[in-house]
Structures are given as structure tokens and as C-alpha cells.
Amino acid sequence: MKTTPRYHFSEIPNDEEGREFLRLIRKYTNRERYKVVAKGQHLAAGENWRLHQYGQPISKSTHIRVYLNKK
């Protein structure tokens, strides 16, 4: 049985354009039905993954992944 991924957007660069895209997703998403969750993806060079037991913060990531969770 093939499962679908929980995230809707991935590999969004963590730069000015990517953060603007995330801002617009949050602005135009129906908040009564969905909750927007952004998480860091791909640890930046020179960072130690052992310091982030539960996933690295967006500030330490090279990309962003966006989840749209139904309420």
C-alpha cells in the first residue's frame, strides 16, 4: 500500500523569496479549516545535527517544508 506524504510543499529554499512564499501561504490559507506548519529541511553546512534532537530550526536549515494539517 502506497502512502501519500503529509507535507504539501518541500524543497522551498530558505532565502528571501522562499520566506515570502511561506508568508503568502499563511496569508491565503483558510485558517478555519487548515493549520499551516513550517519545518526546517536539510541542515545547513557546518551545523551539528546532534544538537537538534527533535529537528533543526528553520534558521539552521537550507530549505523549508510546509504541512497543511486539517483541523
N, C-alpha and C positions, 0 to 999 in steps of 0.2 A: 504494500500500500504506500503510495507516494504522498508525502505531506507537503503542504504549502508553507513557505516561510512566514513568520509572524510579522516581519518588517515589510514596509511598503516602498521605502526608498533606501538605497545603500550607495556606498562609494561617493557620497557628496563631499567634495573637497572642503577641508576646514580652512577656508580663506574668506575674504570679504564677500565674494559672490555666493559661496555656499551658505554662509551665515544669513545673508539676505534672503536666499531661497527658503531657509528654515523659518525666518521671520514671517514670510508671506504664507507659508503653510499654516503656521499658527494663527495668522490673521484671518484666513479664509476658510478654515475648517469649522464645521458645525460642532461647536463645543457642547451642545446639549446631547449629542449622540456619541461623539468620539473624544478621546483624550490623546493628545499628541505627546509622545515621549521621544526624546532625542538622546542617543548614547554615542560614546566615542567608539571609533573603529580604527584599527591599525595603530599601534603605539609609535609615537614619534621616535626618530633616531636619537640615541643617547639616553633614552629613558629605560629604567629597570622595571620590568613587568612584575617583579616580586613585591614592589612597593604598593601595588594596586590589586589587592586580593579579590575585590568584587567588581573588577572592570575599571579601566582607566577613565579619568575625567575627559571631557571634550577638549579641554585646554592642552592635554598631553597627547592628543590623537591627531592623525593626519587626515582622517575622514570622519564623517558623521553618518549614522544610520538612524532612520526615523520609523517609529512604530505608531500606527493609528489603532488604538485599542477601543473597542466598543464599550460603552458604559453600561 
